[in-house]
Amino acid sequence: MSTRYTVVADPLPHIPWEDRPPGSREVVWRYSGNPIVTRDHAKGANSIFNSAVVPFKEGFAGVFRVDDTARRMDLRRGFSEDGIHWEIDDEPIRFTPEHPDLPRSEFKYDPRVVRLGSRYYITWCNGYHGPGIGLGYTDDFETFVQMESPFMPYNRNGVLFPRKIGDNYALLHRPSDAGHTAFGDIFYSESPDLKYWGRHRHVMGPRGVESLWQHTKIGAGPAPIETSEGWLLLYHGVLTSCNGFVYSMGAALLDLDEPWKVRYRSAHYLLSPRAYYECVGDVPNVVFPCAVLCDGETGRLAVYYGGADTVVALAFAYVDELIEFIKATDLGA
């Protein structure tokens, strides 16, 4: 497929991929072999979901959220040759603290991973007197270092941009509270050194009756993808139904130079709980995107998402079609 819009991404010819099913008009379509990681995929696991994947060497590496049978939330490493079939460690990642007095994490969950230069940075929801944002890195997926947390609790959905904005690192995040927040907006912050953060800006918040799938709260998903039309951001939105929260996936385009400015935002979701593995699990009715792979030559996308807080699933799309969809269904900032 020829691309209309420029995508700033390396070629990834071995990206996991399955063509759109015949007769389908979906902009994002599910992999026919879902879920690709089940709750029994690793030793002692209760559930494996909301996980991050990046290209690594000749294949792929992942940081997986694994809740064990004591219901402890932690991160485990995984490797795959094709991005579909995974070997996940039996034990959590052991982070070396950057400073000896760095507080111990009470829990770790919902990771994102982004490559900046030759280093892979990991963000996650970190337990320290409540949920906050954890930050760490690895150069080789063998040794992992935990850095100082960017912000005080309470905060979730910390997502780094894959390059600096001007001279600064940039991060999307969602201030929250101690529980399962019934509110939430996406904010933007910058740092010259990944230690001291400022230039806080509001990006976007929930919407009203014109887009009810994102009425309660929203949060950033995978690292944004740079395109000629802006930063392509996949995010989750939450509807409060009569039977509880429903998590869906949508998309927006942010300004390249000032990413707190929303250029376009879709009123319609791209993926919402319909398949059995999205509707039935530890937390029903959840589609939660955490990672996306992009082939810069073709604009093909492979999106990894958590299903019902229990399994990892995979979906596919084209950058061009996503951008056209966002523009055609634009909700406004």
N, C-alpha and C positions, 0 to 999 in steps of 0.2 A: 504494500500500500504506500503510495507516495504521500509525503507530508506537506501540508499547507503551511503549518506554523513551525518555526524553528524551536527545537528542543535542545537545551544544553545538558547533554548526558552522553556518556561513553557508549559506543556500540556494545550491545549485549546479545549477540546472535543466539546464545544458548538459553535465553530467557524462557522460563516455563510458559507454555502457550498451548491453547486450544482454540480453534476457530469458533466464531459465533455459530450457534446451532442453526441449521436451515430453518428459514421462516421466522426467526427471531428478529425483533426490531429493538431489542434492549441495547442501551448504550454501554452498560456493564453487564456481563453475563457470567454465570457461575461455572466453575470447573465441574465436569460430569463425575469426577472421582471424589468429590468432597464427602466428608472432611478429610484433609490430607494428614492431619495429626489428631488422633483420638485421645480420650482421657486415659487410656491404658498404654500410651506410647512410651512411657518411661517408668522406671522402677519407683514404686511407692507413690504414684501420682493419683490424686483425686480428679484433677482436671488440668488441661494444658490449653491455653488460649491467649488472646491479646499479646502477640509475640512479634518480634522484629527480625527481618531478614535482609542481608546485603550480599552483593557479589563478593567472593573471596577466592583468590587464586584461580583454579580452573573450575570451581563450583560455587558454593554458597555457604555462608555461615549464618547462624541465627542465635538470638538471645530469646529464650522462651520463658513465658510466665508459667510456672508449675506450682500449683497448690497441692501439697502432699496430703496424705490421709490423716494427718493431724490438723489439717487445714491451715498449715503455715504457708505463707505466700513468699515465694523466692524466685530467683532467676537461674536458669540452666543454659548451658551452651549446647549447640547442635550444629551438625554439618550435613551437607547434601551435595550430591553430584549434579542433580537435575532440578533442585528447588522444590521437589514434590515428595520424594522419599527421604525421610530424615532419620538420623541417628542422634538421639538426645542423651546427654550425660545423666547418670543416675544420681549425681550429687549436685548441689547448687554451686554456682560460681563463687569462688573465694576472692573477694576484692582485698587488695592491700591498701590500707588507708594512706593517703598522701601525707597526712600529719598524724603523729601518734595519738593525739588527743581527739581525733575525729570521732564524734559520737557513733555508737553502734546503731545499725539500722534495725528497727523492730520488725520491719517487713520490706519487701521489694516486689513491685508488680507493674504490669503494663509498660514494658520497655519500648523505646524507640532507639534505633541505631542510625548514625549518619557518618559518612566518611568525609573528613576535612583534611586534605593533603593525604598523607600516608597513614593517618591515625583514625581509628574508629571510636567515635564518642557515643556513649550510651546514656540516655536519660530514662528515668523511671519514677514511679510514685514511691517515695521513700518514707518509712516510718520513723519519725523522731518527734515525739510529743504530738502525734497526729500526722496525717498525710502531708508530705511536702514533695519537692522535686529533688531527686538524686541525680548526681552527675559523675561520670567516670569515663575511662577510656581503656582501650587495648590497641596494641600495635600488631598483634599476631594471633589473637584469640587463644593465647596460652596464659599470659599474665594480664591481670586486670587491676586497675588502680581506681580507687574511689576518691573523688575530689570533694572540696567543700560544696555544700548545697547552695544553689544560687539564691534562694529566697527562704524566708521564714515560713513555717506552716501557717495557713493551710493552702495547698496548691496541688494541682494535678495537670496531667497532659502537657508536660514540658517537651517541646520539639525544637531542635536546633535546625537552622537553615544550613544548606550544604556549602555555603560560602559566606564570606564576610559581606556585610552591607556597609559600603564605605570602608572604614578602617576597623570596624567592630564586628564581633560575633553577634549573632541575633538569635532570639529564642521566642517561641510562642508558648503561652501557658494560660492556665485558667485558675485564678484565685477561687477558693471554695471555703468549706468549713469542715468540721471534724467528722461529719457523717456522710450519707449519700445525698449530696447537695441537691436540693430542689431548685437550684438556680445556677447560672454560670455563663460568663462571657469570655471570649478569647482576648488576651492582651499580648502586647509585644514589648520586649525589653532588649537592651544592647549591653555589651561588655567589651572593654578593650583587651581583657586578659582571661576571661572565663571565671573570674573571681569576684569582681565588683560590678554590679549591675545597676543600670539606670536607664534614662530616656524611656520611661514607661509610657506606652500609648495604648489606647483602646482600639481594638480592631473591629470586632462585631459581636453582637449579642443575639439572644433568642428572638424569634419573631412571633407575630400574633396570628390571627385567624387566616391570614393570607398564606401561611406556611406552617401548619400545625405540627408537622413531623419534627420541627425544631423549636417548639414553643416553650419548653421548660428550660433547657440548657444546651450548650454546644461545647465542643472541645476539639482541638487540633488532632489530626490523625498522623499519617506518615510525614516525613520531612517533605517540605514543598519542592516541587519540580520547576526549574526555571524554563520558561518559554518566551517566545517573542511577544506574547500577549500579557505577560505577567507571571507571577508565581502561582502555579496551579496547586491549590490546597484541597486535599480531601479531608473531610472532617465528619465527626458524628454529631447528630442532633437527637434530642430526646423529646418524646411526646409523653405526657402524663395521661394515661387512659384510665378507664374505670377499673382496669385490672392491673394497674401498675405502669412502670416505665416501659417505653418501646424505643430502642436505639436503632437509628438508621444512618446511612452514609450519604452525604451530599458533597458539593464542591463549590469552590469560589476561585476567583482570580484576584490576586493582590498586586499592587503596584511594585515594580521591580526595585525602585530606588527608595520608596517610602512604603514598606510593606504593611504598615498599619492602615493604609488607605485601600479600601475594597473597590476594585474596578467593576467586577460583575459577581453576582451570587445567585445561584439557582433557587427558585422557589420550590422545586420538586426534588425529592430524594432520588438517588441513583440505585440504591440497594436497601431493601427493608426486609425484616424477618418474614420469610415465606416458606423456605425449606424447613424440613423437620429439624435438622441440626441447628437451625437458627431460632426455632420456636420452642424447642424442648431441651432442657438442660438445667444446670444449677440455678441459672437466672434466665427465665424464659424471655424470648423476644428481644434478642440482642444481635446486631451487626456492628462490630467495633473494629474499624481499620487501624492498623498499627504500622504497616510497611507497604512499600510499593517499589517494584523493580521497573526500570525503564530502559528500553532499547533505543538509543539516540538516533539510530539510522532509520528505523521504521515507525517510531512513536508508539510501539506496542507497550502496554502496561500489564503487569501482574500484581494484583492487590491481595495482600494477606490480611485476613480479618478474623476476629474471634467470633464464634457462634455460640450464643446462649451461655456465655461464660464457662464453656466446657471443652470446646474443640477449636482447632485452627482450620480455616477454609480458604479457598483461593478463588479469585475472580479476575476477569480480563477486560481490557478496554483499549481504545486508541486515544492518544492525546488530542488529535484533531477533532474527533467526535465529542470528546468531553468538553473542549473549549466551545464548540458550536452549541452544544447542549446548554452550557452555562449562559452563554449570550442569549440564546433563544428564550430561555426561561428566567431571565434576569429579574431578581427581586429588588435590586438596589441595595446600597450599603445599609 
